[in-house]
Amino acid sequence: MKTIAFNEFTLDNGLHCIVHENHRAPIVVVDLWYHVGSKNEDPNKTGFAHLFEHMMFQGSEHVGKTQHFSYVQSAGGTLNGSTSEDRTNYYETLPSNHLELGLWLEADRMRALSVNEENFENQRQVVMEERRMNYDNRPYGRVYEELHKRAFLDHPYRWIPIGSLKHIEQATLEDARAFYQTYYAPNNATLILAGDLKSNEAKELVEKYFGDIDRGPEFKRPDAGSLPLKESIYETLTDHIQLPGLFEAYRICEINHKDADPLSILSSLLSDGKSSRLYNSMVYESQLLKTVDTHAVPKEHPGLFLISAVGAPDVDFGMVREKITQEIKTIASEGISDRELEKAKNNYAMMLTQNFSSMMGVAENLAFFETYYGDAGEINQEIDRIERITKQDIQDVAHRYFVDQPSVTLEWIPEHTTG
């Protein structure tokens, strides 16, 4: 894969900027990552990082309420934002002659967001309704949250970005302003510009629009340390669902650890495609399950490996769990074939190639590696890291994180089957 070339610089106020110049299409991406997510929240005031994703579209000093959308869309562009446990980002994809528009919009809300009572209350209600619709009243909607609160005992990953409905209800305007003033500052942000632009001109424009924004205060980031999961947890929960599910979580490493990539390959071997080990044996052959998925989810701090299975109404989840556990133990003890490893690596390489085929994909990866690795240059090492993975690496992580290791298992059953 062709090397991704880029330049980078840092303004006096701490804003770090990465510029990837590529003239293959007349578009440009403005992607701004703030190094703040739900793990930065007060345990008694969760949901602020995600609430601010909404607040950031409610207007700023020179931009009226919801006009951020209309400016970008009128120029023929698209925009959005996202929040995770570790970071929040906002982006615009625009025709390249509208680069200044994207920079002006992002700088204006970094400098002077309209954090007023009307906007705050409006978006607080929106987030509360989102919480009800997508989590509380959605089939299997609380699975991720329930796994996290049991897998993490003392770490802020024990709550998820949407936050607690109670905390959102109790949130105050003063809390919101304090959150904004602390985290939404140039010295806590990385700006990615990718596409049809000239690097020297981009630097001048970034200085023009962001250079006079004041640095934010210094703050303490959460500690990566966390109490270990000392024993397995198995619970049965009921929900308004048609088919029962089994959901399991194992503690794993952080995202820049040497084991993160082998764990991703292990997940692919287990559940990606009809020929994967778990799908082939439990969905196709035995028909014990309707679906089975695995995901390695390392984060800035050590994360989770998630296993989810949805079965027929009368499925025996004891048998399902035993078969899943045994499959991983078999990999840990006997390893995998050359063919399996080659297929998983090829799938990963294809995914990367597709990702890097768009300016948005390049921008997101540059921001990702700068934020999580402290080095955007890791974008050009990703294929090599995957190619270096051996069968022994897969065997080692299967043993290290799963064999005789505690897990959280939730049996999720329809309400009408209880009693």
N, C-alpha and C positions, 0 to 999 in steps of 0.2 A: 504494500500500500504506500502511496506517495506521502512523503513527509509533509506534515502540516507546519508551514512557516508562519511565524508571528513575531511581532515586536511588543515590548511591554515597557511601561514607565509608571512612576508613582508621583502624584502631585504633592505639593507641600502639605496639604491637609490630610494626606494619608490615602486618598483614593488610588487604588491600583487599577491600571487599565491595560488590557491586552488587545492587540489589533492584528487581525488576520486579513490580509489583503488578497482578494480573489475576484477576478473580473469576468468569470464565466457567465454571469447573469447580472442584470442591472438591479440587484436588490442588496439590501444591507440589513443586518440584524443588530439591534441594540439590546443587550442582555445584561441586566444589572442584578448581581447576587449580593444580598446582605447576609452576613455570617451570624444569623440569628434564627432560631427555630423554637419549637416547643420545649426543648430541653433547657432553654434559658429562662423559662418562666418560674414564677413563684409557685410552689406546690399547691398553695391555696388560691391561686389566681391563674388557672390554666386557660388556654384558648386564645391568648392575646396575639401570638404570632400569626395564627390563622385569621383572627379578626382584623389584623392590620393588612393582610392581603386584600381584604374587602375595602378597608378604609382608604387605601392608596388610590382608589379609583373615584373618590368622592370630591375631588377638587383640591386645588392648592392656590397659592397667592394670585397667579395670573391665569388659572384654568378653572372654569366653572364646574359645578357638580356634573359628573358623568361626561364632561366634554373631552376628557382624555380619550374615551372611546370614539367620539365623533371626529376628533382631529385625525386620528390614525386611520379610521375606516374611510373617511373622506379622501385621504391621500392614497387609498388603495392598499392599505396595510392591514395587518392582523396584530393582535396583542393578547396577552394573558399574564397570569402569575401563578405561582404554586408555593406551597409551604410544606416543609418536612420537619422532622425532629431537629435538624441541624442547620438549615438555611432556608431563606425565602428569596424567590427571584421574580423579576418582572421583565418582560421582553416585548419588543416591537419588531416585526418584520416589515420593512418599508421599501418602496422604490428608492434607489440609491440617491436620487436628487432630493430626498426628504430626510436625509441623515440628521440635519440640524433640528428638524421637528422632534425626532425621537430624543435627542440629547436635551433639548429645551424642556420637554415634558418631564423627563426623569429628574433633571436638575431642579425643576420648580417644586416637585413634590418631595425631593430630598431636603430642600431648603425650607419650605414653608407649606407643609400639608395643612389642610383645613380640618384640624381636629377640634370640631365644635360639637355642641350638645346634639344638634339636629342630625348631623352625619353619624355621630357615634351611636345614638339611639336607633337610627334607621338600620345600620349595619349590624348592630347587636341583635336586633330582631331577625334579620336575614340569616345570621349564623345560627341562631337558636332553631329556626325552622329547618335549616340545612342539617343540623344535628338530628332533629326528629326524623326527617325524611330518609336520610342516607345511613343512619346508624340505628337509632332506637326503633324505628318502625319498618326496617328493611330486613328481609330474610338473611340470616347470617351476618347482619350488619354490625353486630357487637363482637364478633369473633376476635378480630385483631386487638381490640381494646381489652377484652377479657384475658387473652393470652399475655399481653404485655403487663397487666397489673399483677399477674402471678409470677411471671418470669423475672421481673425486676423488683426487688424488694425495697431498695433505697436510692435508686437512680432515676433521674427525670424521664427516662424512656418508659417508665411505668405508666405514664399517661400519653395519649396520642394527640396529634396536632389540633383536632377539632375541639379538644378540651371538654371540661365538665359542663353540663347544662346548668347546674347550680352556680358554678363560678361565672359563667357568661351572664346569667341573670343578675348576679351580684356585682358585676363589673361597674366601675365608675369612670367618669370622664377624666378625673385626675390620674387614675391608673393608666388610662390610655395615653395620656400626654407624657407621663413618665416613661412609658415603654418606648414611645416614639423618640423622645429626646435622648434616650440612652443608646438605642441600637440603630436608628436610622441616620447614620452619619457617614461621611466619606471614608473615615479611617476604619470602618467596619464593612466596607463594600469592595467588590471587584466588578469592574465594568468591562464587558466584552463587546468589541465592535468587529463584525465579520462580514465580508462581502466586497462589493464594488465601491471601494474607497481608496484613497491614498493615505498611507500611514502618517506622513508628515502633516498633512492637512487635518487628519483626524486628531492628532495630538493638539494642534492649535485650537480645534473646536472644543475638545474636552476641557482644556484650560479656560477657554472663554466661558463655558457654561457652568463648570463645576469648581473652577479655581478659587472663587471667593466664598465658598461655603465653609463655615467653621468646622473644625474638628469636633467630634463628640467626646464625651467624658470617657475615661478609662473605666473598665468594669472587669469583674472577675468572671471567668468562664467556668462552667460546671466541671467538677473533677471527673476523670474517666473511671475512677475506682468504683467498684460496686460489689456488694455482698454476693457471694456465689449462691447458686441454687443447690442446696445441700441434699435435697431429696425430691423424688418425683411427686408430682401432683396430678391426680386424676379426679375429674369432677364431671357430673352430668348436669347440663343446663337445658331448659326448655324454651321453645320459641314458636312463633307462628310460621311454621315451615311445613312443606309437604314431605320432604325426604330428609332422613337423618344424616348428620355429618360427623366426622371425626377430625379434630384439629389439634396439631401438636407443635410444640416449639422447643428447640434446643438452643442453649446459649453458644454463640460462636465469637469470632474475633472481630476486630475493628477493620474498616474498609481498606486501609493501607498496609495491613499485615500480609505476610507472605502466604498465608493460608486462604486469603479471601478468594483469589482466582481459582485455586483447586476446588474450593467449596462450590463455586458457581458451575464448574465443569461437572462436579458430582451431582448437583441438582439437575443439570441437563441430562445426564445419564439415567437418572431415576425417572424423569417425567416428561421430557421434551419429545413429543412425537409418539406415534403409535408403536414404534419399535423400542421405545424406552423400557427399562426394566419393570417399573411399577405399572405403567399403562398396559404393557403387553400381558403381564401375568394376572393383573387384578381387574382390568376393564375388559380387555379383549378375550383372554382365554377363560378365566374362571367366572367372569361377569359378576364378581362380588360388588364392584363399584360402578357408578355412573361416570364419575370423574375422579382423577387424582392429580394433584399438583404439588410441586416442591419449589421453594424459593430460598436461596441464600440471601439474607438481608443484613450484611454487615453495615455499620454506620460509622460516623466519626469516632464514636466509642463502640466497644464490643456490642454486637447485635444478636440477631436470631436466625436460625434456620427453621423455616416453616413448612409443615406438611399438612395438606388439606385433602380430605376424601369425602365424597358424597355417595351414599349407597342406596340400595333398594330399601323399601320400607321394613323388611324383616332381616336386614343384614346383621351379622354377628360381628360387632366391632372389636370384640376380643380377638377373634381370628384375624381381622383386618390388621389390627395393630401388631399382632405377632408376625404376620407375613411381611409387613413393612420393615419391622425391626430386624427380621431375619435377613431380608435382602441387603440391608446396609451392613449387617455383620458379615455377610458373605463377601461383600466387596472389601471389608476391612481385613478379612482373613485370607481370601483367595485372589484379590485384585480384580482387574478388568482386562479385557482383551485389547489388542492393538487397534482392532477395527472400531471398538467403542470409543476409544480415546480420539482416534483420528476423526470420527464423525462429529464428536462433541466440539473439537477444536475447529473443524470446518464450519459448523453452525455458528460458532462464536465469531469467527472471522467474517462470515457473511453478514451477520448482524452489524458488526463494526463498519463494514464497507457501506452498507445501506445507511447507517447512521451518519457517516461522514460524507455522504452524497449530497446533503443539504447544508446550507449555511447555518441553519438553526442547530443541526446536529453538531457541527464543528464548534459553534459558540458554546453550546451546553457542555461539551466535553472539555473545552479549555477552562471554563468556569469550574467544572467539577474537580479537575485535577489541581487547579490553583487552590481551591477551598479545602479539599480533603487531603491532598498530598503536599501542599505548599509549593508546588512546582507544576506550572502548566505544561512544561516540557514532557511530562509523563504521558501526554497524549500520543507521542511518537514512540513510546515504549510498550504500548498496550498489546499489540500483536506479538511482539517478541516475548512478553511475559507469558502469554498464553501458549506460544510455541514451546517454551521451556518446560511446561508442565509435563511431568512423567507419570507413568502408571503408579509408581511408588508414592508420588505426591498424593494421588487420589486415595490410595490405600491408607496412607498415613492420616489424612484428615477424617476419613471414615472412622478410623479407630479412635483418634484423639477426641472428637467431638460427640461421638454417638455410642460407642461400646461402653457399657456400664456407666453411662453419664445420665444424670437426672434430666427429666423433661417435664413440661407442662402439657397435659392431654385433656382436652375438653370433648366430651360426647354431647353433641347438639341434637336434641330429639324433638319431634313435634309434640306440642302440648297435649293433644288428645290421647297420646299413648301412655300418659302417666296415670298413676293412681291405681 
